[in-house]
């Protein structure tokens, strides 16, 4: 697995905003993030969100983002719009559901797909939610503490 981008956000823009306008919390690009076992990504909105929360960290495939943009005729957009923590390359994230895996010395448990929601249509482009069905990324639990870094 190659790490292309890392992101954290101090607040929720879409999560918990059903029927309301999206919030405007920034998504901060990082070169390194701290993963804290059972708690989440330090500085991120889901840190200590709940006991054994299934989305302590989220992964998203850059290949999927590129394909969705191509299919929707979207150019010059960032994969940060999906609001996932780790943007990867070279791995089928759905293959990690129900498995433990290690990235840069940090252990994770793949829990479930990070399903796209209707907000993707406004964040990326109309049709994005449908185009991301079955490939919206991966929600995972952090099993061991450590740091992830963007691969150069």
N, C-alpha and C positions, 0 to 999 in steps of 0.2 A: 504494500500500500504506500503510495506517495501522498504526502500532505502538500497540497497546493496553496491553501489559505486557512487561516485560523481567525475566528471572530468571537467576540463576546458583546453582550449588551447589558446595561444596567437595569433595563426595564422591558416590559412586554408591550409590543406595538399591536399585536393581533390577538394573542392568547388572552382569553377573558374579556374581549371587547365585542363580542357578538351583539349586533344591533346598535353599535356605537361607531363613531369614527375611529380610525386607527390612531394610536398614539405616535409620538415622534421621538422615541428614544433612539439615540445613535447606535449603530452597529460598528464596533471598533475593530479594525483590522489589527491583528497581533502577529508578531514573529514567533512568539512562544506563549503557551498558556499553562497554568498549573491545574492539574487534575487531582482532586482530593477524594480518596476512596470513600464511597458511600454518601458523599456530600455534593459533588458536582465540580464545575469549573469555577475556580475562584474569580470573583468579579462579575460573573454572569447572572442573569436574572433567575435562573433555575437553581442556583447554589442554595443548598438546604431548603429546597422547595417543599419537600415532604419525605417522610420515612420511606426509604427504599424506592424512591421515585424512578419510574421507568425511563425518563429522559434526562438523566444527569448530564449527558453529553449527546450531541446529535452529529451525524455524519451525512454528507451529501456528495454524490459523485459528479465531478466536473464534466464527465462525458455525457451524463444525463442532462445537465444544464445546457450544454452546447447543443445537444440534439433538440431539446425543447425550443430553444431560441431559433434554431434553423427551421424547424417545423412551423413556428409561428411568425417567421419573418422578422424576428427581433434582432437588432444589432446593438453593440456597444453597451450591453447591460452586464452587471456584475453578479456572480453567483451569491454574493452577500444578500441579494434580495430574497433568497429562500430562508434566510435567518437561521441557518444551521451553524454549529460551532466549527466543524472540521470539513473542509472541502478536499476530497480525495481524488486520486486518479489510479487506474490500474486494478480495481477490485470491484466485484459485484457485491454491493453492500447487502442485498437481500440474502446472499449465501451465508451471512454471519448471524442471521436471526436464529436464536436458540443455541448459539455457540459462544464459547469464550475465545478471545483472541488477544494478541499482544501487538501494540504499536509503539515503537521507540521505547520499549521497556515498561510500558504501562499496560496493565491487564484490564480488559473490558468484557462485559457480557452483552451480546446483542439481544435485545428484547423484542422489538417489533419494528415494523415500518413506521417511519415518521410521515404519516399520511398528509398529503397536501389538503389544504382547505380553500374555501372560496376566496380568501384574501389573495391567493397567488394570482388570480386574474387581474387584480389591481396592482399588485407589486411587480409582476413580470410582464404580463400581457393577457388580454382576454383569451381564454382557452387553456391557460397554463395549468389550472387545477386538473382538468381532464387529461392533458398531456402528461402530467406527473403521476397519474393513478398507477399504483403498483411499483413506483420507483421514486418516491418522495424522499428517500433517505432512510437512515437507521437511527432509532433511539437505543441508547445503551446505558448500562450502569457501569460505574467506575469501580473496579475491584481492587486496584492498588494505586497508590499515589505516585505521582511523577510529573514530568513536563513533556509536552509535545512541542515540536518545533517545525516550522515550515521547511520543507526540503528545498535545498538550493540546486 
